[in-house]
Structure formats: C-alpha cells, structure tokens
Amino acid sequence: MLDRVFRRLLARGARDVTRTAASRKLRLEPLENRALLSATPVDLWTDDGQIAMGIADSPPPSEDFVASAAGAADAPESAVILSEVPTSRWTYGCGATAVGMLFGYYDRVGYDNMYTGPTNGGVAPLTDLGQGSDPASPITSSCSIIASQNGFDGRTTAGHVDDYWIASGASGPDPWEAGGIEHAWGDCVADFLGTNQWKWDTDRDGTVNANEDGSTRFYYNTNGSKMYDPMPAEDLGYPRNTLSHGMRMFAESKGYFVATNYNQLTNNEHSNGFTFAEYTRQLHKSIDVILTKGGETRCFPV
C-alpha cells in the first residue's frame, strides 16, 4: 500500500499560521481526525510503465470509529498549526471531503470566493463543513462546498448528490442519465474531482468502470518524481477529471490562479519522494497538504 502526497499551491498564500507559545490541548471533533482517505494502487497502461492510478475510496466510517475520534491531543511547544481549517463528516467521498476542507480553509483566510452560499453568512463553516452522507438528513448548519444538493444550502435545482449519488460503492449508471441532463458545475469540489461520476473506461475494455460512489481517481509517477497537474489520457473519457487536476479546476472556476499542483509518492515509498522536511516547510508557509495512505488511513491536519 502506498502513501501519497497531494499539494496544491495558490500563487498567493494567506499567512495564517499560529505558533503555540506552550504545549496546548487541541480539540478533535468526531471524525475530524481526517481519517478520510484510502488508496488502492491500480496499474494504468502506459508505454513506459512509469505512471500508476490510485483510487481514494474509503467508505463512510462506522459510528464506533466516529466516537473513537473524539478527544484531545497534546501539541508540543514547537508545533505550527494552521488555524481556520474546517472540520467535517465524511461527505459523499473521502477525497472530496478532504479537498472541501482544504478549500474551506482558503475561504476563511482571504480567498472568500471559494464558498459563496447562504450558510454562515457566506463563509465556510469552521465545524461540520460538509452535510454528511444521508441525502434525507443533511447536517444542520453545514454547507455545499463539498457536494451540492437540491433543497440544501439554498439550492433549488439538482446538484451533485441528485445527479451522481446512489449509495457508497455503487456503480452506474448515474441518476442524471435517466433525464439526459447534468447540472452545471460550479458550487462544489466533488463535481470537479470527478467523485461519484460513472463516466470513465479506466481499463480500456470499452465499458465504463469508474467512478463508483464514494471514489475519486488520482495519478502519480512510480519513480517518485512530482507529477504536475496530472490528467488521465484522453481515450479514458471526458471530462479529464482527477483529484489534483480537479482541485485546480475548482480554484480556477472561482477566479483564482493556481501556480502549481502535483501528486508525489512520499520518500518512505521511493527515495525520490516527498520528504517530511518538505511537508513541514509547506505548513510554515500556510499551505495545506493532503496526505493519503493505503489501508486503514489516519490523516490529521495541523
């Protein structure tokens, strides 16, 4: 199983770092250990064999797991903590939830066009960012930056949940295909990531096989080098959505310039990979990093 690092850099970075003056307690809400991403490595056909595909597809956690996530953790005096990072329940996909939290953070620190809905005065909520995974009972005071839905957060037309969601792990065809019209993208990250959308033939056998509900694809170089703005090959289907490229698409749709985005193995998987020193440097520059790990995943923001 593989560790993955996804990093998204905006040209301008908000300087919103809090350095603790002393050891302090950090409150972790249920599920807000960000144990949101798992990754199943899948070979992707290429001429040189240097590219692979992964699938971020961990299902909604059990109630026991949610309960175990609540508590407090000690932070050492030297800890650098990015304030204003929202918390969220699993919301229609592990990758979409983590990415929504990242853009929720940027919305709260100056990039205020990331979320413009009516909830919380148009500011991404700091707690319960996403509405959860029950279409009939969205979490009160949450917003639609992760996944839009008719009748939720001021929306009066079909959104992501209505058009693409059936149940966790379900394959297509998607609900929108019955009427033949998809909603216009714009309000939520899950649209741009390709999450839950049954559109792509990833094994090139002539039939659609991705994405199952709850899953998002990503690509990476197997030699440990950075894969900049990774997109799938054209013959796999359109649109060419993946996790990292979808993040760029979402930010650009909101009017922001994205300087760099890439996927990279960590250096415990390949000697050329992303190092812990690089990771801490990004945090010191107030840049969020998304980490995924295969198997039972634990992802903690700082």
N, C-alpha and C positions, 0 to 999 in steps of 0.2 A: 504494500500500500504506500501511497505517496503523499508527502507534504507538498502543498502548493502555496505559492505567494502570488497574490494579485495586488498590484499597486496602481492607483490612479492619481495622476498629478494634474492639478489645475495650474494654469500659468501664474495665477496669483494665489498665494496661500494665506489663509487667515492665521494670525498669530494668537492662538487662544490656548496656550499651554499653561497649566497650573503646576508648579513645582511645590511639593509638600514641604513645609517647614519642619515637620516632625512626623514620626510614624502616626498613621491615622487609620480609622476604620472606613472601608468602602462598602456601601450598601449594594448588594446584588439582589435585584428583584427576581421573582420566579422566571426561569428560563433565560434570564439576562446574563448568564454565563456565556451567551452567544454560542452555545453548542449547536450550531445550525448547519454546518456543512460537512458532508461526507463526500468522498470522491472515489469513484470506481474507474481505474485506468482501463481504457479500451484502445486497442491499436487502430490507428487511422491509416488507410492506404496512402502511401506517398512513394515517389520514385526513389528517394534516398533513405527512407526509413527513419528520418530524424524528427518527425512530428507525431505526437500522440494526442488522443482525445480523452478527456475525462468527463464524468457526469456528476454534478453536485445534486444528490437526490435523497438526502436523509429525510425520512418521513417525520410527521409531527411526533414530538416526544410524548411519552406516557405521562400520566398525572404524577406517578411516583418520581419520575425524573424531574418534572417541573418543581415538585415540592423539595427535592434534594438540592436544587439550585439556589434556593433562598438561603440567605445567611450573610456573614460579613467576612472580609478578608483583610489581612494586615498589609499595608503598603510601606516599604522601607522609606527612610528619610530621603533617599536619592531618587525616588520614583518620579517620573514625569507622567502626568495624567492629562489626557485630552478631555477637557470639560465639554459639556453640551453634546455628548454622544448619546442619542436616544436609546431607550430600551424597547424591546418588542417581543411579543409572542411570535411563534412560527406562523407565517402568513403566506400561504399558497406557494411555498417553496423555500428551501433553506438558502439558496443563493440569492433569491430576490429579497428575502428578509434581511440578510447581512448587507446587501447593497443599499436597500432602503434606509438602513440605519446610518450608513456612510453619508448618503445624500441628505438625510435628516440633519446630521451634524453640520454639513456645509450650509444648509438652510438657516441654521441657528447662529452661524458665526459670520454672516455677511453676504452669502450667496442666496439671497432671500427669494429668488425666483424658482428655486427647486420645488417648493411646495407653495401653492397659492390658493388652496381651497378654503372653505369657511371655518374649519376646525381650529380652535385655539388662536383665533384672530389672524389666521393665515400663516402661522408659524408652526413648523413641525413639532408635535408634542415631545416633551422630554421623556415621558413614560408612556408605555402602551402605544408605540408609534403605529404598529400595524393592527388590523382588526381581528387577527386570528384566522382560523381555517374553517369556521362554520358560517356558510353564507346566510343562514337564517338568523344568526345571532352575533353580529359584529360587536366587538368590544366598544363600550361607550367611551367617547372622547378620543378614540383613535382616528387616524386619517388614512387617505388613499394613496399615499406616496409609494407604497409597495405594490398594491393591487387595487384597481378601481372596480366599482360595483354599482349597478343600478340601485337606487334607493338608499345609498350610503354616502356620507360626506357631501351632501348636496347634489349628487348626480341624479339625473332623471332619464338617462338613456343607458343602453347596455355598455358595460365596461369589461375589463379583463376577466373577472370571475364569471360573468354571464357568458362570455364568448368562448372561453378556453377551459374552464374547470368542470370536471365531473366528480372525481374522488382521487385521493392520494394514490399514486401508482397506476391510474387508469390510462389506457391508450385511447387513441382517437377512433372515429372522427370527432372533432370538437363540436360543441353545441352550435357555434355560429354557422357551420356548414349546412344546417337544415334550411336556413334562410338565404345563405349565399353572400351575406354582407358582414364584414367585421367592423367593429367600432374604430374610430380614428384614434391613433395613438397620441399620447401627449401628457397624461397625468401621472402615470405610474411606471416604475422601473421594470416591473415584470414584463410589460409589453416589449420593451427594447431588448431585454435579455433573451427573449425567446422562451422564457419559462412557461411550461404547461402547454405549449403550442405544438400541435401534431402536424408538422409540415415538412420534415426533412428525411431524406434517404441516406443515413449516415454510413450504411454498409454497401451502398451502390448495387443493390439487388433489384431495383426497380419498384420497390414498395416503401411507403413511408413508415419509419420506425421511431421517430423522435419529434417532440419530446413528450414523455409520459408526464402526467400531472405530478407536480412537485419537483420536477427536474430541470436543470439548466446545464448546457454543454459548455466546455472550455477546451482550449488547445494549448499545448506547450511544447517546447523543444526538449527532446530527450537528452541532449548533450549539456544541459544545464545553463545554456545561454538564454538571454532575455528574448521573448517572442513579442515584438511590438505590435500593438493593435491587431491581435490575432482574429482572423476571419476564416470560416470554412471555405473550401473550394466551391466554385460556382455550381458545379454539377451536383452538389448535395442538395440544392434547393435554395429558394429565396423566401424571405429576405435573409441575408447572411448574418444572422444574429448569433452571438455567443456572449458569455458573461462579461469579459473585458471590453470587447468592442461595443456591446450593448450599453455599458456604462458611459463610454464616450458618446454614443448616440443620444442617450438621455440628457447628458450635460449640454451637448450642443443644441438639442431641441429647446433647451431653456435659455439659450442665448449666451452660453459660456464657451470660452476657448479652452480646449484640453491640450496641454503641452505634450504629455507623454502618458501612455498606458501600456502595460505589458504584463505577461504571465511569466513566471520563472520557478523552476524547482528550487527548493531550499538546499543549502550546501551539505546537509546530512544525507541527502539523496544523491547529490552529484557534487563533486569538488568545485565545479564552476558555478554553483548555485548561489542564491540569495543568502547572505550571511546575517547573523544576529546583529552584528555591528551596523549593517545597512538598515536593518529593521529599526533599531533604536535611533539612528540618525533621522529617519523619516518622522518618528514620533516627536523628536526635538524640534522639527520644523513644522509641527502641527499638521502633518499629513497622515491620514488614516491608511492602514494596511489591512487587507483581508487575508487571513490565513485559513487554509483548509487542510484537513488531514483525513486520510482514508480510515475506514473502520469507525470505531466509537470516537466521535470528534468532540473536542473541547476548544472553543475559541473565546478568548477573553479580551475585551478591549482594555485599554489603559486610560 
